[in-house]
Amino acid sequence: MPVTDKMPTAGKIVAAVGFGALGWIASQVFRPLMPPETNFGIFNEVNLVLGLLCGWFVTGKRLGFGYSEGFSAGLTGLGALVFWALFLQSFNEMLRRALDNRYGGPVEGLTAVMELGVEYGSYMLNGPLIGLLVTGGILVGLAAEWVSHRWS
């Protein structure tokens, strides 16, 4: 990786801010899809930070190669955001349950992370949420690509 890949650019900033906002908005849309007794804690804040990181490191590194690459960079950043959000939220829930002594050992806990990830992923199978995520990922990727060409 060239040294310049680590430098801040306008495209990386737009991708980070865009995916941070997308993570926050998607979290708000996702909340009503969960059971009413769900304790969300800092759910939105975690997804905002994940969006910032995925926008900067995943999408931001793939900018500057044309709009078709910006399109796919946005979808790649979206995939990373969804993966890490599901993983971290599932891991957090597993830790909460582990403190209640629900698991007999570490293997059961790791298995529970995967089961919780699948469960949370099934809650995400909602048309408006999927539409928001896909449209938002594409728009963020294209906007970041436009900015990377405009201010490079």
DRENMAR-337858 format. One record per residue (C-alpha): residue in three letters; x, y, z. Coordinates in Angstrom, 1 decimal, padded with zeros to 4 digits. Each point is the difference from the previous one (the first is absolute). Example, Ala and Ser with C-alpha at 12.3 -4.5 7.8 and 13.67 -1.06 7.14 Angstrom:
2
residuo:px:py:pz
ALA:012.3:-004.5:007.8
SER:001.4:003.4:-000.7
***
This chain:
152
residuo:px:py:pz
MET:000.0:000.0:000.0
PRO:001.5:003.4:-001.0
VAL:000.5:002.5:002.8
THR:-002.6:002.3:-001.6
ASP:-002.7:-002.6:000.7
LYS:000.2:000.9:003.7
MET:-000.4:003.7:-000.6
PRO:-003.3:001.8:000.6
THR:-001.8:001.0:-003.2
ALA:-003.3:001.7:-000.6
GLY:-001.4:-003.2:-001.5
LYS:000.9:-001.9:003.2
ILE:-001.6:002.7:002.1
VAL:-003.2:-000.1:-002.1
ALA:-000.1:-003.8:000.1
ALA:000.5:-000.1:003.8
VAL:-002.6:002.7:000.7
GLY:-002.5:-001.6:-002.4
PHE:000.4:-003.5:001.4
GLY:-000.1:001.4:003.6
ALA:-003.3:001.7:-000.8
LEU:-001.3:-003.1:-001.8
GLY:000.9:-002.1:003.1
TRP:-001.9:002.3:002.2
ILE:-003.1:000.2:-002.2
ALA:-000.1:-003.7:-000.6
SER:000.3:-000.6:003.7
GLN:-003.1:002.2:000.5
VAL:-001.9:-001.9:-002.7
PHE:001.2:-003.4:001.5
ARG:-001.2:000.7:003.6
PRO:-003.8:-000.6:-000.6
LEU:000.9:-003.3:-001.7
MET:001.3:-001.5:003.2
PRO:-002.1:-001.4:002.9
PRO:-001.4:002.8:002.2
GLU:002.0:-001.1:003.1
THR:003.4:000.5:-001.8
ASN:002.4:002.2:001.9
PHE:002.0:001.9:-002.6
GLY:002.5:001.9:002.2
ILE:002.5:001.7:-002.3
PHE:-001.2:-001.8:-003.1
ASN:-000.2:003.1:-002.2
GLU:003.4:001.3:001.2
VAL:001.7:-003.3:-000.7
ASN:-001.4:-000.1:-003.5
LEU:000.9:003.6:-000.6
VAL:003.6:-000.7:000.8
LEU:000.0:-003.2:-002.1
GLY:-001.4:002.1:-002.9
LEU:002.8:002.5:000.4
LEU:002.7:-002.7:000.1
CYS:-001.5:-002.0:-002.9
GLY:-000.4:003.2:-002.1
TRP:003.6:001.1:000.7
PHE:001.8:-003.3:-000.3
VAL:-002.1:-002.2:-002.3
THR:-001.6:002.5:-002.4
GLY:002.5:002.7:000.3
LYS:002.9:-002.2:-001.2
ARG:-001.9:-000.9:-003.2
LEU:-000.8:003.5:-001.3
GLY:001.5:001.8:-002.9
PHE:-000.4:-002.7:-002.7
GLY:-003.3:001.0:-001.6
TYR:-003.6:000.0:000.8
SER:-000.6:-003.7:-000.6
GLU:002.8:-000.6:002.6
GLY:-001.7:002.6:002.3
PHE:-003.3:-001.9:-000.4
SER:001.6:-003.3:001.0
ALA:002.1:001.7:002.8
GLY:-003.2:001.2:001.5
LEU:-001.5:-003.5:000.0
THR:003.2:-001.4:001.4
GLY:000.0:002.5:002.8
LEU:-003.7:-000.8:000.6
GLY:000.8:-003.7:000.2
ALA:002.8:000.7:002.5
LEU:-002.2:002.2:002.1
VAL:-002.8:-002.6:000.2
PHE:002.5:-002.8:000.8
TRP:001.8:001.9:002.7
ALA:-003.3:001.3:001.5
LEU:-001.5:-003.5:000.2
PHE:003.2:-001.4:001.4
LEU:000.5:002.7:002.7
GLN:-003.6:000.1:001.1
SER:-000.1:-003.8:000.2
PHE:003.3:-000.1:001.9
ASN:-001.3:002.6:002.4
GLU:-003.2:-002.0:000.6
MET:002.0:-003.2:000.5
LEU:002.2:001.8:002.6
ARG:-003.1:001.2:001.8
ARG:-001.4:-003.5:000.1
ALA:003.4:-001.5:001.0
LEU:000.0:002.3:003.1
ASP:-003.3:-001.7:000.9
ASN:001.7:-003.4:-000.2
ARG:-002.1:-001.2:-002.9
TYR:002.9:-001.8:-001.7
GLY:002.0:-003.0:001.1
GLY:003.2:001.1:-001.7
PRO:001.7:002.2:-002.6
VAL:-001.1:-002.2:-002.9
GLU:-003.6:000.4:000.9
GLY:000.5:003.7:000.2
LEU:001.6:000.2:-003.5
THR:-002.8:-002.2:-001.4
ALA:-002.5:002.4:001.5
VAL:001.6:002.9:-001.8
MET:-000.7:-001.6:-003.3
GLU:-003.5:-001.0:001.0
LEU:-000.8:003.5:001.2
GLY:001.5:001.4:-003.2
VAL:-002.3:-002.1:-002.1
GLU:-003.0:000.9:002.2
TYR:000.8:003.8:-000.3
GLY:000.6:-000.4:-003.7
SER:-003.5:-001.6:-000.3
TYR:-001.4:003.1:001.6
MET:001.7:002.1:-002.6
LEU:-001.9:-001.8:-002.8
ASN:-002.3:003.0:-000.4
GLY:-000.7:001.7:-003.3
PRO:000.3:003.6:001.0
LEU:003.2:-000.7:002.1
ILE:001.6:-001.9:-002.9
GLY:-001.0:002.8:-002.4
LEU:001.4:002.6:002.3
LEU:003.3:-001.8:000.4
VAL:000.5:-000.8:-003.6
THR:-001.0:003.4:-001.3
GLY:002.0:001.7:002.7
GLY:003.1:-002.0:-000.7
ILE:-000.2:000.6:-003.7
LEU:-000.6:003.8:000.5
VAL:002.8:000.3:002.5
GLY:002.4:-001.8:-002.3
LEU:-000.9:002.1:-003.0
ALA:000.1:003.3:002.0
ALA:003.4:-001.0:001.5
GLU:001.3:-000.8:-003.5
TRP:-001.3:003.3:-001.4
VAL:001.8:001.9:002.9
SER:003.2:-002.0:-000.6
HIS:000.0:001.1:-003.6
ARG:-001.0:003.6:000.8
TRP:002.5:000.6:002.7
SER:003.0:-002.2:-000.8
***
